[in-house]
Amino acid sequence: MPGLILNRLIFRELLKVFLLSLGTVTGLLVLVPVYQEASRLGLSLAQVLEAIPLTIPNMLPYTIPATTLFAACVVYGRLAHDNEVVAIKAAGVHLLVIVRPALLLGVLTTLTTAALYHTVIPQSQKLLYQRLLDDPEELLYNLLRRDRCLRHPQMPYVIYVRDVQGRRLLDVVVKRRNRVVDPQTRQEFFFGYDVVARAREARLRFDPADGKLYLDPDRFVIYDKNTIGSTDPTGPFQMDLPEGWNGRDRIRTSALTWDELPQRIEAVRAEIAAKQRQRQEIWEQIEKIPDPAQREALRLRAREEERHYDYQLQYLRRQLRNAEIEWYQRPALAFGCLIFALLGCPVGIWAHRADYLSVFVICFLPAVLVYYPLQLAGVGLGRDGKLPLPLACWLANIVVGLAALLLTWRLLRR
């Protein structure tokens, strides 16, 4: 009975510090991605305020483990500072009794994080991008109002305006970027401009049916290498929107629910296998051609197309690797909550501090600076194929978990 009362008191303190620090840290960190998206997409204040609640679930898997560690360090550091740990031992109570509340908090936060990763976070990401990209016209107008320019690495055009009045673009300049092909790698890139067109006034229009952007000018004055002159009033000027702006792109891996991840992995594997079969069938058909001269000519052409197949396969393998990383990383990050709760007990008692700042500097900051760099390094090594993906995604948990078990074992032996 006394042990149960003690557990309740410690768990209540853990929960109070955890919720306070979770709200503070999440509130501070959530502003960073919202500000980045607002700057990148030119979001209005109303869109920013709408995006904040949808961004909070995405930050919780990173703030929950850290605040679990912080709460454990603060509460157990306060117990040690007030000599309550000494009093508990003097009363004949085993230290395992005071470790149980931290383990309970770790289990609860692990289950909460796993539940968030299962459905809540993917659904919130889908809803966030649907809300932000629901009206690409408004985003593009906001960017033009702010920068007087619309430029993107994947867009073959650059648009400049002198002013934006409502839906009217004044003194519009459209430059078409010159597409160049590297003769060695056969990769395409943009370099310079080959056509420049100017209009006194134009309007932007997005067609959700085909995912394309249309610029409706009054008339254009065109400058290129060979001609300079004005045109009669023309129809709309069509442009492809870059990936992520047209609302028709493939759903990001992080926005897939736990049940959808295996389907994505199998689908990408099937695409890779289909590409490999397609390439093999081409070579088999070439070898069946009886005419040696024609067969040799087709071989040369097939060798040139090999680069394109290699690029496509590399892209698909990256997609597969990202989906597999997501599959292993989600439970690893969730399990980190339990590890941090277990680590906070001995570290907090050893630090013997009661104030928040000392705990932050001595306990919380070093542990976070070890765990998350290890997590990022492991994922990077796994993505490059230098480590097996399960080991790469669980590397930080293994290292920090072993340290937590060792410190807890030494604490319980005291």
Protein Blocks (a to p, Z undefined) as FASTA:
>chain_A
ZZmmmmmmmmmmmmmmmmmmmmmmmmmmmmmmmmmmmmmnopafklmmmmmmmmmmmmmm
mmmmmmmmmmmmmmmmmmmmnommmmmmmnopafklmmmmmmmmmmmmmmmmmmmmmmmm
mmmmmmmmmmmmmmmmlmmmmmmmmnopacdfklcbdcddfbdehjacehiadddddddd
dfklopacdedjfbdcddfbdcddddfknopacdddfbdcdddfkbgcdddddddddddd
dehilopaccdfklpcfklmmmmmmmmmmmmmmmmmmmmmmmmmmmmpmblklmmmmmmm
mmmmmmmmmmmmmmmmmmmmmmmmmmmmmmmmmmmmmmmmmmmmmmmmmnopabfklmmm
mmmmmmmmmmmmmmmmmmmmmmnopacfklmmmmmmmmmmmmmmmmmmmmmmZZ
